[in-house]
Amino acid sequence: MTERREAIRKFIEARGEVSISELAEHFSKWSEMTLRRDLAYLEAANLIILTRGGARKIPYRYGMLEDIYSEREQLNHEAKQIIASKAVQLVEPGKGIFIDSGTTAMAFANELPDCNLVVITAAPNIALEISMRKEKPSVFMLGGTLSRKEIAVSDPELPAQLEKLNIETAFMTASAYDEKFGFTVGSQSGAIFKRAVIKRAKKVVMMLDSSKSCGLLPFTFAMPEEVNVLVTDGNLETEIYAELEKRIALVL
């Protein structure tokens, strides 16, 4: 029953809002009456919001910030879900992992298995997602000044906070990739922090949707040779894919 309800919750999270008929079609082995009971249970547990004829996910953000972030979440939504489902297969129970900020990282956090882990992050929405939706992972939240645009901590002291933390695998995101200049972001402080994370990690997994594979932003934080695994949505241009395969150990 718990697994069934979790599957329903994840389906609603991925779609944003669904109807009873959509749920019945997707979960055809369960009766509509069972699905309605599960929806009532999930709403009582404050995990979803019931609507007329269906249900929708609970928003993580509020006001103008919610509108901006929700719009970003919907961009290339399917690609982010594909990347997340691939990347979570690289999670090793009992280890310490880092989860980057951003909407692709949030999709990854949604799919994170409920197992014994230490999760390090500078993104409060990701910390809350894991703390509220999972029972077994513990979360270590890095501190500093909150960047409203990125919904992540941005602070000159962040690299120093990492110095005594051991990261088995860092699940990173990039705003753009360029063949010559590597993985880039739009802020200097963001690039400095990401470089510090990569330095502390034994393994680096880069999550990149294909829409960001032909772009360049001002600040480079990693070259392909510094990444162990690249996880994509499978829609990279053939030339870019071939070039990355030569420079990264594993491209999924």
Salt bridges, closest charged atoms under 4 A:
GLU6 OE2 - ARG9 NH2 2.80
GLU13 OE2 - ARG9 NH1 3.68
GLU13 OE2 - ARG133 NH2 3.70
GLU32 OE2 - ARG36 NH2 3.11
ASP38 OD2 - ARG4 NE 2.52
ASP38 OD1 - ARG5 NE 2.89
GLU73 OE1 - LYS57 NZ 3.32
GLU73 OE1 - ARG61 NH1 3.53
ASP100 OD2 - LYS194 NZ 2.39
GLU129 OE1 - ARG133 NE 3.64
GLU150 OE1 - ARG72 NH2 3.84
GLU168 OE1 - LYS202 NZ 3.65
GLU225 OE2 - ARG247 NE 2.74
GLU243 OE2 - ARG247 NH1 2.44
